[in-house]
Amino acid sequence: MSDNKVSLHRVIKTSPEKLYRAFTDNTAIAAWLPPYGFLCTIQERNVKVGGGYKMSFQNFTTGHSHSWTGEFLELKPNEFLKYTDKFDDPNMPGVITTSVSFQKTLVGTAINIQQEGIPAVIPLEMCYLGWQDSLEKLIKLVEPEIPDA
């Protein structure tokens, strides 16, 4: 098991409810989670404690994809979620645990992401770069307030 981990913090100009929904809605997460240049496919995803999922990212340039499975360990609506990821590729062993907390602030929501157990073959710099892309896409999804016509 790897000791590799990343920690990210942002304050996003939206509500905890909207951010939590972006993590738990299948269409939303497929839109913002993959870093630029990647596509996401959700084969299955059951968002409940003990619920599992199977997802994959495809490199749009090369067509190469990697898939993983996971389980939701803890869900506190609009406050916290914790889940695991396990790559299908045996060259990326171990289980990644991701914890995400949402805290309402005066100007929006503070989001804290902790990811632990990242396989040693994945450079941490790549994880940080990927998360930066993902968070930029997340912000562009959740910050606009677009009313129905």
Disulfide bonds with the S-S distance in Angstrom:
none
